[in-house]
Amino acid sequence: MALPHASSGQVIDLKPTASDDLSQFSSIALAKTDELELIRMVMPKGKTMPEHHVLGEITLLCLQGQLAVDAHGGVQVLSAGQMLYLHGGQAHALEAREDSVVLLTILMAKAGR
């Protein structure tokens, strides 16, 4: 069963809670429209996402932990409170260096949807 997406004006709580199992990968779509998608990802230490690309422009906002992003021929390490922007179609790979919580934003309009 799919979780309901947040509606306009609804507060979304992003911070980790006691019920979060940071040892397990999870991905929850928080809100989705024709133009925008917001996803909260939990990535346990050592979890990787192999190189891939997303057609829309994206941002990755590290809320907790440490996330390595391999893109543009180098690796950028994000810590809590840091964000990275990538052009649509930019190949990238992810690795959680610590148990991490990340907010992924995808601009769908640029993805041709």
N, C-alpha and C positions, 0 to 999 in steps of 0.2 A: 504494500500500500504506500503510495507516494505521500510525502508530507506536504501540507499546504504551504504555498509560498506566501511571503509577507505581502501585505497590501500597502498601498500608498498611505503614508502617515503612521504606519505601525513601527514601534521601536523594535529593533533586532538586537539581542544580546549576543555579543561575539566572544566575550571572555570565557575561558575554560571554567567548567563547574566541577564539583566533586564527582558528578556522575560520568564525566568524560573519561574514557579509557584511552589515555595517550599512547598506550602500547599497541593500539590497533589503528590501521588506516581507516579513515572515514571521510566521506565527501557528501555534503548536504547543500542542495540548491536552496538558497535563502529567498531569492526573488528572481523572477524571470519575466521579461517582456520581449517584444519583437526586437528591441534595440539593445537590451542590457541583461546580463546574467551575473548574479552574485553567488559565489560558492564558498562555503567554509570548509576547509580541509584540515584534518588532523593527520599528521605524518609522524610516526614514531621514529626515533633515532635509527639511522641506517636504512630507512625506507628510501627507495629511489623511484623515479619515474624516468624511463628511458627517453632519449631524444624524440621529440614530437613537435608539432606546431598547431596553432589555433589560427583560424582565418581572421578572426577579429583582433583588434588591439586589446592588450591585456595589462592589468597591473597585478602584482603580487605584494600584499601587505603582510609582513610577519607580525603576528600578534603576540606570539610566545615562542621561545626556542631559537633555533638557528637553522637557516635554510640556505644551501648552496645552489645557485642558479648558473648553469653552464650555457652561455649564449654569446654570440658575437665573437667567438674564438677565445673566450676567457671565462673565468669563474668569478662571480660576485657573491659574497656571503651576506645574507640579510639577518639581522638580529631584531629582537622585538622593537617595534616602532619604526622600522625601516621598510621602504617600499621600492619596487622596481617596475619600470614600464617597458613593454616590448611592443614593437610594431606588429601588426597582423601578419601572420605567415612566418614570423621569425622562429627558426628551430631553436629549441631549448630543452634542457634536461634538469631535473631537480634531485637533490639529495638532502634529507634531513640530517643535520649534524648533531641535533639534539631533538628530543620530543618537541614537536612544533605544531602550532596552530596558525593557519594562513588564510587570509581573505583573498580570493581570486575574483577579479572583476573582468568580464569580457564584454567588449563593445560589439554587439552583434550586427549593428548597422554596417560596419566595415566588413563583415563576413559575407555580405551579399544576401542576407536573409530578409 
